Amino acid sequence: GDSVTQMEGPVTLSEEAFLTINCTYTATGYPSLFWYVQYPGEGLQLLLKATKADDKGSNKGFEATYRKETTSFHLEKGSVQVSDSAVYFCALTETSGSRLTFGEGTQLTVNP
Amino acid sequence: NAGVTQTPKFRILKIGQSMTLQCAQDMNHNYMYWYRQDPGMGLKLIYYSVGAGITDKGEVPNGYNVSRSTTEDFPLRLELAAPSQTSVYFCASSYSTGQGYGYTFGSGTRLTVV
């Protein structure tokens, strides 16, 4: 079945550092890919998405490119802020289905 | 505000008790879902519904039941609560296209079974 794998362990960065959170996936068809963000005590919010190979999703300074050849969708940001501290989830849906499959989530802490 | 409303926000249950987690959406979304979030495990799908009167099992349905009598409401029932059901539960709804970008999540219910 479909699966999503994110980099292990929490990430701690200083403000203005460069961020990469790795995400790889396994899917039988042609999935759409997503990054969701969860701030403390809140539900999940869509951060960005890409629906086909080589698409780049972007929002709030975050970017991710749909790489079919490496089955990856890594999240990047050039300069993180304290307000970016949250849990980030990579997810996919198959084109024929409606259900999101999530990765394990990555806790990001940004220190001033 | 439009969105997905979950109640209660917090609950402590004793082993063997039952309860219903409420979920309501006012966006006329066809699809609704229940996920549970365990630490370090991401979100796992419990049940989902593609419309009123239609429900189906997700990855981890054991110990839960759902119903969908209206488009707006999708309650999750726990019968005979067990410590393994201690988790944070999220309800979500989405556009009928099912492409994910139409998802809206509730703020969650934190359940502890003791």
Interface residues (C-beta under 8 A of the other chain):
Chain A: V4 S32 F34 G41 E42 G43 L44 Q45 L46 K49 T51 F89 A91 L92 T93 T95 G97 S98 R99 L100 F102 G103 E104 G105
Chain B: V4 Y31 Y33 Y35 G40 M41 G42 L43 K44 L45 Y48 V50 G58 F90 A92 S94 T97 G98 Q99 G100 Y101 Y103 F105 G106 S107 G108
